[in-house]
Amino acid sequence: MPSPALKYLELPGPAAASGTPRRLAWWDWAASPAVDSGHVVLCVHGLSRQGRDFDALAAVLTRHARVVCVDVAGRGHSDCLADPMGYQIPQYGADLMALLQHLRADPAVQHIDWVGTSMGGLIGLGVAAQPSAGLRRLVLNDVGPNVRWEALLRIGTYLGQNPLFATEDEAIAYLAGISTGFGPHTPEQWRALSQPMLRAADGGWRLHYDPAIAVPFRALVGLAEEQGRAAAAASEAALWALYDGLSLPTLLLRGADSDLLTEDTAQAMTQRGPRAQRVDFAGVGHAPTLVAPDQTEAVRRFLFEVA
């Protein structure tokens, strides 16, 4: 399978932790020969993940379009923020709007679709609501306007822990242990998903992201439960307002055992706002990795076959 090109975009706004101008990293998968590269699919990962999560999906979608997979700030090859309180959805949305503007500077680019897993879907809600984003279609992978408090607490048990692993295999086993919701994968698939998550450091292996991405998250889940639930409810109301204002074709993917996207929320999303089409995957929780053929085919068909 061809490899993507790693590219960088220098961003305005908050500085990098290094004190230098901050750069956003993104992986550029060229469309197959004879395919119109003016159609771009932009893929945005979950909270503690990175852009190479979408390798299997990109291998399928490049038969139809160019695929761009971003490393959100503080993850993968993107620079860390000097102020960790910047690790929140509004800053991520501003960064991705800058990337969209950069992509559209190429006159060949005519259409841009968005595929967002978990946090990447929440960023997508905010971006899609902006007319200047000009998105054609939106795929929300196991996320909606209502995020369960219990799921946030679960994520908080591991986010930002910054463990040091003696071997790569030990690190991969750790990632498997905190990601059981991803559902069944072969050892080869799991290794492919896990290796980009790791960096050689301090005589062993560490996770790819800035541990400080957990600072705003811990500020929320560290509140007393009543306060935390109230803050989450306020965010939910704002997210539903964004969702209800959307009109672009939307696909909602859900792990049938998800602890983050409830059945009630998923059903409501098919009846409100853009009235999302919905596909559930049995035996999967939070979140589908878009590696299995039935998952990649659901995305491919929605983006390129469904009227």
C-alpha positions, -999 to 999 in steps of 0.1 A, spaced: 0 0 0 14 35 -8 25 57 21 11 91 27 32 123 26 37 140 60 30 178 56 29 208 79 9 240 81 22 269 102 -7 283 123 -15 317 137 -26 321 173 -13 302 204 24 295 203 40 261 204 55 248 237 89 253 221 83 290 217 85 287 179 56 293 155 32 263 158 27 237 131 -1 214 124 9 180 109 -13 162 84 -10 131 62 -17 135 26 -29 104 7 -29 110 -30 -59 98 -50 -54 68 -72 -44 75 -108 -72 88 -130 -93 98 -99 -103 134 -96 -80 148 -68 -103 178 -65 -124 157 -41 -108 156 -6 -119 136 24 -106 151 56 -103 126 86 -100 137 122 -92 113 150 -103 108 186 -91 124 219 -59 105 224 -53 92 189 -35 105 157 -39 107 120 -25 73 111 -56 57 126 -72 61 92 -47 41 71 -71 13 64 -99 37 55 -76 58 33 -66 27 14 -103 23 4 -112 59 -1 -82 68 -23 -99 49 -51 -123 78 -52 -106 109 -37 -76 124 -21 -75 117 17 -61 141 43 -57 128 79 -47 154 105 -27 151 137 -47 174 161 -26 198 182 -4 180 207 -8 146 190 14 127 166 37 150 147 18 183 154 34 207 178 24 209 215 7 240 229 25 263 253 -7 267 273 -24 233 279 -58 250 285 -58 255 247 -63 218 243 -101 222 238 -126 220 209 -126 257 200 -88 258 194 -90 225 174 -118 239 153 -98 271 145 -68 249 135 -89 228 112 -105 258 96 -70 270 88 -63 237 72 -95 238 52 -85 273 40 -51 260 30 -66 231 11 -91 253 -7 -62 276 -18 -56 249 -44 -81 258 -72 -83 221 -81 -101 213 -48 -138 214 -54 -154 192 -27 -144 184 9 -160 158 31 -153 153 68 -149 120 87 -146 125 125 -141 98 151 -153 108 186 -135 141 194 -130 145 156 -167 144 152 -173 170 178 -148 193 160 -167 185 128 -200 197 143 -185 231 150 -167 233 117 -197 222 96 -218 248 112 -196 275 96 -208 284 61 -172 292 51 -162 256 58 -182 245 28 -183 208 37 -202 185 13 -208 155 36 -202 147 73 -195 114 89 -198 112 127 -181 81 141 -196 71 175 -203 106 188 -232 130 191 -243 160 210 -248 140 242 -216 126 257 -223 103 287 -206 115 320 -197 79 328 -177 75 296 -158 107 304 -149 93 338 -136 61 321 -114 81 297 -101 101 326 -86 70 342 -59 68 315 -57 100 296 -24 119 302 -8 92 324 24 92 303 36 56 311 71 44 301 72 10 285 102 -12 284 93 -27 250 71 -19 221 51 -51 227 45 -41 263 31 -7 250 9 -24 224 -5 -47 251 -13 -16 272 -31 1 244 -51 -30 238 -61 -31 274 -75 5 274 -92 1 240 -114 -30 243 -143 -9 230 -126 -10 196 -139 -45 191 -122 -75 176 -90 -71 155 -64 -94 143 -29 -91 159 -17 -75 126 -45 -49 126 -39 -41 163 -2 -37 157 -8 -14 127 -32 8 148 -8 9 178 27 15 163 20 51 153 8 57 188 43 52 202 76 71 204 110 58 214 120 78 245 139 76 278 153 42 270 119 27 262 86 37 246 60 64 254 27 74 239 28 99 211 8 127 226 15 156 250 3 145 284 -9 180 290 -39 173 266 -55 159 298 -54 192 317 -87 207 305 -103 173 305 -93 167 342 -106 202 350 -140 190 339 -141 155 353 -124 167 385 -154 188 394 -179 176 419 -203 152 401 -232 177 403 -210 205 389 -195 182 362 -228 170 350 -241 206 349 -211 217 328 -216 187 305 -253 195 302 -245 231 291 -221 217 265 -248 193 253 -273 221 247 -247 240 226 -239 209 206 -275 201 199 -280 237 187 -251 231 163 -264 198 151 -300 210 146 -286 238 124 -269 214 100 -284 206 66 -256 187 49 -259 149 44 -247 132 75 -238 96 84 -238 84 120 -217 53 128 -222 37 162 -207 8 180 -237 -12 192 -221 -15 227 -209 21 229 -207 37 264 -203 72 249 -231 74 223 -264 62 237 -291 45 218 -315 74 226 -291 100 213 -283 81 181 -320 77 174 -327 114 181 -299 122 156 -318 104 129 -349 126 135 -334 160 142 -312 185 123 -297 168 92 -316 135 101 -285 114 99 -284 81 82 -273 55 108 -252 23 107 -245 3 138 -217 -23 142 -224 -53 165 -197 -64 189 -181 -29 189 -182 -3 216 -165 31 215 -153 35 189 -153 17 155 -118 19 142 -128 20 105 -105 -9 98 -130 -37 93 -144 -40 57 -180 -35 68 -170 -2 85 -149 11 56 -176 2 31 -202 20 51 -182 52 48 -172 47 12 -208 40 1 -221 71 19 -195 94 5 -195 81 -31 -226 61 -39 -256 74 -18 -275 101 -36 
